[in-house]
Amino acid sequence: MYQYTTHGTCSRQINFDLKDGKVYNCEFVGGCNGNTKGIAKLIEGMDAQMIIDRLKGNTCGPRPTSCPDQLALALEAALAREAEKAAAKA
């Protein structure tokens, strides 16, 4: 389970599992309840890189980020950690 502390959004944290590059069990702590639940359901089982490509850079009103953008950043960090683990095993 990955835990990511968000910055600049109403949500405070994003939790998710990453298995074979796919996202499972995504949950936002805080934020617009219906929207974040909807995002979590839409991405269940999706390829993390595809999610990043679609959501990175999305803004919320005047804010330079959004919950979807923060999710993309969280997934980038998780993929980087997974790559480091794989490199350490090699």
LUMMI-423854 format. One record per atom (N, C-alpha, C, O, CB): residue number from 1; x, y, z; atom name; residue in one letter. Coordinates in Angstrom, 1 decimal, padded with zeros to 4 digits. Glycine has a CB too. Example, Ala and Ser with C-alpha at 12.3 -4.5 7.8 and 13.67 -1.06 7.14 Angstrom:
BEGIN
1,013.2,-005.7,007.8,N,A;
1,012.3,-004.5,007.8,CA,A;
1,013.2,-003.3,007.8,C,A;
1,014.2,-003.3,008.5,O,A;
1,011.3,-004.5,009.0,CB,A;
2,012.8,-002.2,007.1,N,S;
2,013.7,-001.1,007.1,CA,S;
2,012.9,000.0,007.9,C,S;
2,013.4,001.1,008.0,O,S;
2,014.1,-000.6,005.7,CB,S;
This chain:
BEGIN
1,000.9,-001.2,000.0,N,M;
1,000.0,000.0,000.0,CA,M;
1,000.9,001.2,000.0,C,M;
1,001.7,001.4,000.9,O,M;
1,-001.0,000.0,001.2,CB,M;
2,000.7,002.1,-001.0,N,Y;
2,001.4,003.3,-001.0,CA,Y;
2,000.5,004.4,-000.4,C,Y;
2,-000.7,004.4,-000.5,O,Y;
2,001.7,003.7,-002.5,CB,Y;
3,001.1,005.3,000.3,N,Q;
3,000.5,006.5,000.9,CA,Q;
3,001.2,007.7,000.4,C,Q;
3,002.4,007.9,000.6,O,Q;
3,000.4,006.4,002.5,CB,Q;
4,000.4,008.6,-000.1,N,Y;
4,001.0,009.9,-000.6,CA,Y;
4,000.3,011.1,000.0,C,Y;
4,-001.0,011.1,000.0,O,Y;
4,000.8,010.0,-002.2,CB,Y;
5,001.0,012.0,000.6,N,T;
5,000.5,013.2,001.2,CA,T;
5,000.3,014.2,000.1,C,T;
5,001.3,014.6,-000.5,O,T;
5,001.3,013.7,002.4,CB,T;
6,-000.9,014.7,-000.1,N,T;
6,-001.2,015.6,-001.2,CA,T;
6,-000.7,017.0,-000.8,C,T;
6,-000.6,017.3,000.4,O,T;
6,-002.6,015.6,-001.6,CB,T;
7,-000.6,017.9,-001.8,N,H;
7,-000.2,019.3,-001.6,CA,H;
7,-001.1,020.2,-002.4,C,H;
7,-001.2,020.0,-003.6,O,H;
7,001.3,019.5,-001.9,CB,H;
8,-001.7,021.2,-001.8,N,G;
8,-002.5,022.2,-002.5,CA,G;
8,-003.9,021.7,-002.9,C,G;
8,-004.5,022.3,-003.8,O,G;
8,-001.8,022.5,-003.7,CB,G;
9,-004.4,020.7,-002.3,N,T;
9,-005.8,020.2,-002.6,CA,T;
9,-006.6,020.0,-001.4,C,T;
9,-006.0,020.0,-000.3,O,T;
9,-005.7,018.9,-003.4,CB,T;
10,-007.9,019.8,-001.5,N,C;
10,-008.7,019.6,-000.4,CA,C;
10,-008.5,018.2,000.2,C,C;
10,-008.5,018.0,001.4,O,C;
10,-010.2,019.7,-000.8,CB,C;
11,-008.1,017.2,-000.7,N,S;
11,-007.8,015.9,-000.1,CA,S;
11,-006.4,016.0,000.6,C,S;
11,-005.6,016.8,000.2,O,S;
11,-007.7,014.8,-001.3,CB,S;
12,-006.2,015.2,001.6,N,R;
12,-005.0,015.2,002.4,CA,R;
12,-004.0,014.1,002.1,C,R;
12,-002.8,014.2,002.3,O,R;
12,-005.3,015.2,003.9,CB,R;
13,-004.6,013.0,001.6,N,Q;
13,-003.8,011.8,001.3,CA,Q;
13,-004.4,011.0,000.3,C,Q;
13,-005.6,010.9,000.1,O,Q;
13,-003.5,011.0,002.6,CB,Q;
14,-003.6,010.2,-000.4,N,I;
14,-004.1,009.2,-001.4,CA,I;
14,-003.4,007.9,-001.1,C,I;
14,-002.2,007.8,-001.0,O,I;
14,-003.8,009.7,-002.9,CB,I;
15,-004.2,006.9,-000.9,N,N;
15,-003.7,005.5,-000.7,CA,N;
15,-004.0,004.6,-001.8,C,N;
15,-005.1,004.7,-002.4,O,N;
15,-004.3,004.9,000.7,CB,N;
16,-003.1,003.7,-002.2,N,F;
16,-003.4,002.8,-003.3,CA,F;
16,-002.4,001.7,-003.3,C,F;
16,-001.3,001.8,-002.7,O,F;
16,-003.3,003.6,-004.7,CB,F;
17,-002.7,000.6,-004.0,N,D;
17,-001.9,-000.5,-004.2,CA,D;
17,-001.4,-000.4,-005.7,C,D;
17,-002.1,000.0,-006.6,O,D;
17,-002.6,-001.9,-003.9,CB,D;
18,-000.2,-000.9,-005.9,N,L;
18,000.4,-001.0,-007.3,CA,L;
18,000.9,-002.4,-007.5,C,L;
18,001.8,-002.8,-006.7,O,L;
18,001.5,000.1,-007.5,CB,L;
19,000.3,-003.1,-008.5,N,K;
19,000.7,-004.4,-008.7,CA,K;
19,000.9,-004.6,-010.2,C,K;
19,000.0,-004.4,-011.0,O,K;
19,-000.3,-005.5,-008.2,CB,K;
20,002.1,-005.0,-010.6,N,D;
20,002.5,-005.2,-012.1,CA,D;
20,002.1,-003.9,-012.9,C,D;
20,001.6,-004.0,-014.0,O,D;
20,001.7,-006.4,-012.6,CB,D;
21,002.3,-002.7,-012.3,N,G;
21,002.1,-001.5,-013.0,CA,G;
21,000.7,-001.0,-013.1,C,G;
21,000.3,-000.1,-013.7,O,G;
21,002.6,-001.6,-014.3,CB,G;
22,-000.2,-001.8,-012.4,N,K;
22,-001.6,-001.4,-012.4,CA,K;
22,-002.1,-000.9,-011.0,C,K;
22,-001.5,-001.4,-010.0,O,K;
22,-002.5,-002.6,-012.8,CB,K;
23,-003.1,-000.1,-010.9,N,V;
23,-003.5,000.5,-009.7,CA,V;
23,-004.8,-000.2,-009.1,C,V;
23,-005.7,-000.4,-009.9,O,V;
23,-003.8,002.0,-009.9,CB,V;
24,-004.7,-000.4,-007.9,N,Y;
24,-005.9,-001.1,-007.2,CA,Y;
24,-006.1,-000.4,-005.8,C,Y;
24,-005.2,000.2,-005.2,O,Y;
24,-005.6,-002.6,-007.0,CB,Y;
25,-007.3,-000.5,-005.3,N,N;
25,-007.7,000.0,-004.0,CA,N;
25,-007.3,001.4,-003.7,C,N;
25,-006.9,001.8,-002.7,O,N;
25,-007.0,-000.9,-003.0,CB,N;
26,-007.6,002.3,-004.7,N,C;
26,-007.3,003.7,-004.5,CA,C;
26,-008.3,004.3,-003.6,C,C;
26,-009.5,004.1,-003.7,O,C;
26,-007.3,004.4,-005.9,CB,C;
27,-007.8,005.2,-002.7,N,E;
27,-008.7,005.8,-001.7,CA,E;
27,-008.1,007.2,-001.5,C,E;
27,-006.9,007.4,-001.1,O,E;
27,-008.9,005.0,-000.4,CB,E;
28,-009.0,008.2,-001.6,N,F;
28,-008.6,009.6,-001.2,CA,F;
28,-009.1,009.9,000.2,C,F;
28,-010.2,009.5,000.6,O,F;
28,-009.2,010.6,-002.2,CB,F;
29,-008.3,010.6,001.0,N,V;
29,-008.7,011.0,002.3,CA,V;
29,-009.0,012.5,002.2,C,V;
29,-008.1,013.3,002.0,O,V;
29,-007.5,010.7,003.4,CB,V;
30,-010.2,012.8,002.4,N,G;
30,-010.6,014.2,002.3,CA,G;
30,-011.0,014.5,000.8,C,G;
30,-011.0,013.6,000.0,O,G;
30,-009.6,015.2,002.8,CB,G;
31,-011.2,015.7,000.5,N,G;
31,-011.6,016.1,-000.9,CA,G;
31,-013.0,016.0,-001.1,C,G;
31,-013.8,015.7,-000.2,O,G;
31,-010.8,015.2,-001.8,CB,G;
32,-013.4,016.2,-002.3,N,C;
32,-014.8,016.1,-002.8,CA,C;
32,-015.2,014.6,-002.8,C,C;
32,-014.9,013.9,-003.8,O,C;
32,-015.1,016.8,-004.2,CB,C;
33,-015.9,014.2,-001.9,N,N;
33,-016.2,012.7,-001.7,CA,N;
33,-016.7,012.0,-002.9,C,N;
33,-016.1,011.0,-003.3,O,N;
33,-017.2,012.6,-000.6,CB,N;
34,-017.7,012.5,-003.5,N,G;
34,-018.2,011.9,-004.7,CA,G;
34,-017.2,011.8,-005.9,C,G;
34,-017.1,010.8,-006.6,O,G;
34,-019.5,012.6,-005.2,CB,G;
35,-016.5,012.9,-006.1,N,N;
35,-015.6,013.0,-007.2,CA,N;
35,-014.4,012.1,-007.0,C,N;
35,-014.0,011.3,-007.9,O,N;
35,-015.0,014.4,-007.4,CB,N;
36,-013.8,012.1,-005.7,N,T;
36,-012.7,011.2,-005.5,CA,T;
36,-013.1,009.7,-005.5,C,T;
36,-012.3,008.9,-005.9,O,T;
36,-012.0,011.6,-004.1,CB,T;
37,-014.2,009.4,-005.0,N,K;
37,-014.7,008.0,-005.1,CA,K;
37,-014.9,007.6,-006.6,C,K;
37,-014.5,006.5,-007.0,O,K;
37,-016.1,007.8,-004.4,CB,K;
38,-015.4,008.5,-007.4,N,G;
38,-015.6,008.3,-008.8,CA,G;
38,-014.2,008.0,-009.5,C,G;
38,-014.1,007.1,-010.3,O,G;
38,-016.3,009.4,-009.5,CB,G;
39,-013.3,008.9,-009.2,N,I;
39,-011.9,008.7,-009.8,CA,I;
39,-011.4,007.4,-009.4,C,I;
39,-010.8,006.6,-010.3,O,I;
39,-011.0,009.8,-009.3,CB,I;
40,-011.5,007.0,-008.1,N,A;
40,-010.9,005.7,-007.6,CA,A;
40,-011.6,004.6,-008.4,C,A;
40,-010.9,003.6,-008.7,O,A;
40,-011.2,005.6,-006.1,CB,A;
41,-012.9,004.6,-008.6,N,K;
41,-013.5,003.5,-009.3,CA,K;
41,-013.1,003.5,-010.8,C,K;
41,-012.9,002.4,-011.3,O,K;
41,-015.1,003.7,-009.2,CB,K;
42,-013.0,004.6,-011.4,N,L;
42,-012.6,004.7,-012.8,CA,L;
42,-011.2,004.1,-013.1,C,L;
42,-011.0,003.5,-014.1,O,L;
42,-012.7,006.1,-013.3,CB,L;
43,-010.3,004.3,-012.1,N,I;
43,-008.9,003.8,-012.4,CA,I;
43,-008.6,002.4,-011.9,C,I;
43,-007.5,001.9,-012.1,O,I;
43,-008.0,004.8,-011.7,CB,I;
44,-009.5,001.8,-011.2,N,E;
44,-009.3,000.5,-010.7,CA,E;
44,-008.8,-000.5,-011.8,C,E;
44,-009.5,-000.7,-012.8,O,E;
44,-010.6,-000.1,-010.0,CB,E;
45,-007.6,-001.1,-011.6,N,G;
45,-007.1,-002.0,-012.5,CA,G;
45,-006.4,-001.4,-013.7,C,G;
45,-005.9,-002.1,-014.6,O,G;
45,-008.1,-002.9,-013.0,CB,G;
46,-006.4,-000.1,-013.8,N,M;
46,-005.8,000.6,-015.0,CA,M;
46,-004.3,000.7,-014.8,C,M;
46,-003.7,000.6,-013.7,O,M;
46,-006.3,002.0,-015.1,CB,M;
47,-003.6,000.8,-016.0,N,D;
47,-002.2,000.9,-016.0,CA,D;
47,-001.8,002.3,-015.4,C,D;
47,-002.4,003.3,-015.8,O,D;
47,-001.6,000.8,-017.5,CB,D;
48,-000.9,002.3,-014.5,N,A;
48,-000.5,003.5,-013.8,CA,A;
48,000.0,004.6,-014.8,C,A;
48,-000.3,005.8,-014.6,O,A;
48,000.6,003.2,-012.8,CB,A;
49,000.8,004.2,-015.8,N,Q;
49,001.4,005.2,-016.7,CA,Q;
49,000.2,005.9,-017.5,C,Q;
49,000.3,007.0,-017.9,O,Q;
49,002.4,004.6,-017.6,CB,Q;
50,-000.8,005.1,-017.9,N,M;
50,-001.9,005.6,-018.6,CA,M;
50,-002.6,006.7,-017.8,C,M;
50,-003.1,007.7,-018.3,O,M;
50,-002.9,004.5,-019.0,CB,M;
51,-002.8,006.4,-016.5,N,I;
51,-003.5,007.3,-015.6,CA,I;
51,-002.6,008.6,-015.5,C,I;
51,-003.2,009.7,-015.6,O,I;
51,-003.6,006.7,-014.2,CB,I;
52,-001.3,008.5,-015.3,N,I;
52,-000.4,009.6,-015.3,CA,I;
52,-000.6,010.5,-016.5,C,I;
52,-000.8,011.7,-016.4,O,I;
52,001.0,009.2,-015.1,CB,I;
53,-000.5,009.8,-017.7,N,D;
53,-000.6,010.5,-019.0,CA,D;
53,-002.0,011.3,-019.1,C,D;
53,-002.0,012.4,-019.7,O,D;
53,-000.5,009.6,-020.1,CB,D;
54,-003.0,010.8,-018.5,N,R;
54,-004.3,011.4,-018.7,CA,R;
54,-004.6,012.5,-017.6,C,R;
54,-005.3,013.5,-017.9,O,R;
54,-005.4,010.4,-018.6,CB,R;
55,-004.0,012.3,-016.4,N,L;
55,-004.4,013.2,-015.3,CA,L;
55,-003.4,014.3,-014.9,C,L;
55,-003.7,015.3,-014.3,O,L;
55,-004.7,012.4,-014.1,CB,L;
56,-002.1,014.0,-015.3,N,K;
56,-001.1,015.0,-014.9,CA,K;
56,-001.3,016.4,-015.5,C,K;
56,-001.6,016.5,-016.7,O,K;
56,000.3,014.4,-015.2,CB,K;
57,-001.3,017.4,-014.6,N,G;
57,-001.4,018.7,-015.1,CA,G;
57,-002.8,019.3,-015.0,C,G;
57,-003.0,020.5,-015.2,O,G;
57,-001.0,018.8,-016.5,CB,G;
58,-003.8,018.5,-014.6,N,N;
58,-005.2,019.0,-014.4,CA,N;
58,-005.2,019.9,-013.2,C,N;
58,-004.5,019.6,-012.2,O,N;
58,-006.2,017.8,-014.2,CB,N;
59,-005.9,021.0,-013.3,N,T;
59,-006.0,022.0,-012.3,CA,T;
59,-007.4,022.0,-011.7,C,T;
59,-008.3,021.4,-012.3,O,T;
59,-005.6,023.4,-012.7,CB,T;
60,-007.6,022.7,-010.6,N,C;
60,-008.9,022.8,-009.9,CA,C;
60,-009.1,024.3,-009.6,C,C;
60,-008.5,024.8,-008.7,O,C;
60,-009.0,021.9,-008.6,CB,C;
61,-010.0,024.9,-010.4,N,G;
61,-010.2,026.3,-010.2,CA,G;
61,-008.9,027.1,-010.4,C,G;
61,-008.2,026.9,-011.4,O,G;
61,-010.8,026.6,-008.8,CB,G;
62,-008.6,028.0,-009.5,N,P;
62,-007.4,028.8,-009.6,CA,P;
62,-006.1,028.1,-009.1,C,P;
62,-005.0,028.6,-009.2,O,P;
62,-007.6,030.1,-008.8,CB,P;
63,-006.3,026.9,-008.5,N,R;
63,-005.2,026.2,-008.0,CA,R;
63,-004.3,025.6,-009.1,C,R;
63,-004.9,025.2,-010.2,O,R;
63,-005.7,025.0,-007.1,CB,R;
64,-003.0,025.5,-008.9,N,P;
64,-002.2,025.0,-010.0,CA,P;
64,-002.2,023.4,-010.0,C,P;
64,-001.4,022.8,-010.8,O,P;
64,-000.7,025.5,-009.8,CB,P;
65,-002.9,022.8,-009.1,N,T;
65,-003.0,021.3,-009.1,CA,T;
65,-004.5,020.9,-008.8,C,T;
65,-005.3,021.8,-008.7,O,T;
65,-002.1,020.8,-008.0,CB,T;
66,-004.7,019.6,-008.7,N,S;
66,-006.0,019.1,-008.4,CA,S;
66,-005.8,017.7,-007.8,C,S;
66,-004.7,017.2,-007.7,O,S;
66,-006.9,019.0,-009.7,CB,S;
67,-006.9,017.1,-007.3,N,C;
67,-006.8,015.7,-006.8,CA,C;
67,-006.3,014.8,-007.9,C,C;
67,-005.5,013.9,-007.6,O,C;
67,-008.1,015.3,-006.2,CB,C;
68,-006.8,014.8,-009.1,N,P;
68,-006.3,014.0,-010.2,CA,P;
68,-004.9,014.2,-010.5,C,P;
68,-004.1,013.3,-010.7,O,P;
68,-007.1,014.2,-011.4,CB,P;
69,-004.4,015.5,-010.5,N,D;
69,-003.0,015.8,-010.7,CA,D;
69,-002.2,015.2,-009.6,C,D;
69,-001.1,014.7,-009.8,O,D;
69,-002.8,017.3,-010.8,CB,D;
70,-002.6,015.3,-008.3,N,Q;
70,-001.9,014.8,-007.2,CA,Q;
70,-001.8,013.3,-007.3,C,Q;
70,-000.8,012.7,-006.9,O,Q;
70,-002.5,015.2,-005.9,CB,Q;
71,-002.9,012.6,-007.8,N,L;
71,-002.8,011.2,-008.0,CA,L;
71,-001.8,010.8,-009.0,C,L;
71,-001.0,009.9,-008.8,O,L;
71,-004.2,010.7,-008.5,CB,L;
72,-001.7,011.6,-010.1,N,A;
72,-000.6,011.4,-011.1,CA,A;
72,000.8,011.5,-010.5,C,A;
72,001.6,010.7,-010.8,O,A;
72,-000.8,012.3,-012.3,CB,A;
73,001.0,012.5,-009.7,N,L;
73,002.3,012.7,-009.0,CA,L;
73,002.6,011.5,-008.1,C,L;
73,003.7,011.0,-008.0,O,L;
73,002.3,014.0,-008.3,CB,L;
74,001.5,011.1,-007.3,N,A;
74,001.7,009.9,-006.4,CA,A;
74,002.1,008.7,-007.2,C,A;
74,002.9,007.9,-006.8,O,A;
74,000.4,009.7,-005.6,CB,A;
75,001.4,008.5,-008.3,N,L;
75,001.7,007.3,-009.1,CA,L;
75,003.2,007.3,-009.7,C,L;
75,003.9,006.3,-009.8,O,L;
75,000.7,007.1,-010.3,CB,L;
76,003.6,008.5,-010.1,N,E;
76,004.9,008.7,-010.6,CA,E;
76,006.0,008.3,-009.6,C,E;
76,006.9,007.6,-009.8,O,E;
76,005.2,010.2,-011.1,CB,E;
77,005.7,008.8,-008.3,N,A;
77,006.6,008.5,-007.2,CA,A;
77,006.6,007.0,-006.9,C,A;
77,007.7,006.4,-006.7,O,A;
77,006.2,009.3,-006.0,CB,A;
78,005.5,006.4,-007.0,N,A;
78,005.4,004.9,-006.7,CA,A;
78,006.1,004.1,-007.8,C,A;
78,006.8,003.2,-007.5,O,A;
78,003.9,004.5,-006.6,CB,A;
79,005.9,004.5,-009.1,N,L;
79,006.6,003.8,-010.2,CA,L;
79,008.1,004.0,-010.0,C,L;
79,008.8,003.0,-010.3,O,L;
79,006.1,004.3,-011.5,CB,L;
80,008.6,005.1,-009.6,N,A;
80,010.0,005.4,-009.4,CA,A;
80,010.5,004.5,-008.3,C,A;
80,011.6,003.9,-008.4,O,A;
80,010.3,006.8,-009.1,CB,A;
81,009.8,004.3,-007.2,N,R;
81,010.2,003.4,-006.1,CA,R;
81,010.2,002.0,-006.6,C,R;
81,011.1,001.2,-006.2,O,R;
81,009.2,003.6,-004.9,CB,R;
82,009.2,001.6,-007.4,N,E;
82,009.2,000.2,-007.9,CA,E;
82,010.4,000.0,-008.8,C,E;
82,011.0,-001.1,-008.7,O,E;
82,007.9,000.0,-008.7,CB,E;
83,010.8,000.9,-009.6,N,A;
83,012.0,000.8,-010.4,CA,A;
83,013.2,000.7,-009.6,C,A;
83,014.1,-000.1,-010.0,O,A;
83,012.1,002.0,-011.4,CB,A;
84,013.3,001.5,-008.5,N,E;
84,014.5,001.4,-007.7,CA,E;
84,014.6,000.0,-007.0,C,E;
84,015.7,-000.5,-006.9,O,E;
84,014.4,002.5,-006.6,CB,E;
85,013.5,-000.5,-006.6,N,K;
85,013.5,-001.8,-006.0,CA,K;
85,013.9,-002.9,-007.0,C,K;
85,014.7,-003.8,-006.6,O,K;
85,012.0,-002.2,-005.4,CB,K;
86,013.4,-002.8,-008.2,N,A;
86,013.8,-003.8,-009.2,CA,A;
86,015.3,-003.7,-009.5,C,A;
86,015.9,-004.7,-009.7,O,A;
86,012.9,-003.5,-010.5,CB,A;
87,015.8,-002.4,-009.6,N,A;
87,017.2,-002.3,-009.9,CA,A;
87,018.1,-002.8,-008.8,C,A;
87,019.2,-003.3,-009.0,O,A;
87,017.5,-000.8,-010.1,CB,A;
88,017.6,-002.7,-007.5,N,A;
88,018.4,-003.1,-006.4,CA,A;
88,018.5,-004.7,-006.4,C,A;
88,019.4,-005.3,-005.9,O,A;
88,017.8,-002.6,-005.1,CB,A;
89,017.4,-005.3,-006.9,N,K;
89,017.4,-006.8,-006.9,CA,K;
89,018.3,-007.3,-008.1,C,K;
89,018.8,-008.4,-008.0,O,K;
89,015.9,-007.3,-007.1,CB,K;
90,018.5,-006.5,-009.1,N,A;
90,019.2,-007.0,-010.3,CA,A;
90,020.7,-007.0,-010.0,C,A;
90,021.5,-007.3,-010.9,O,A;
90,018.9,-006.1,-011.5,CB,A;
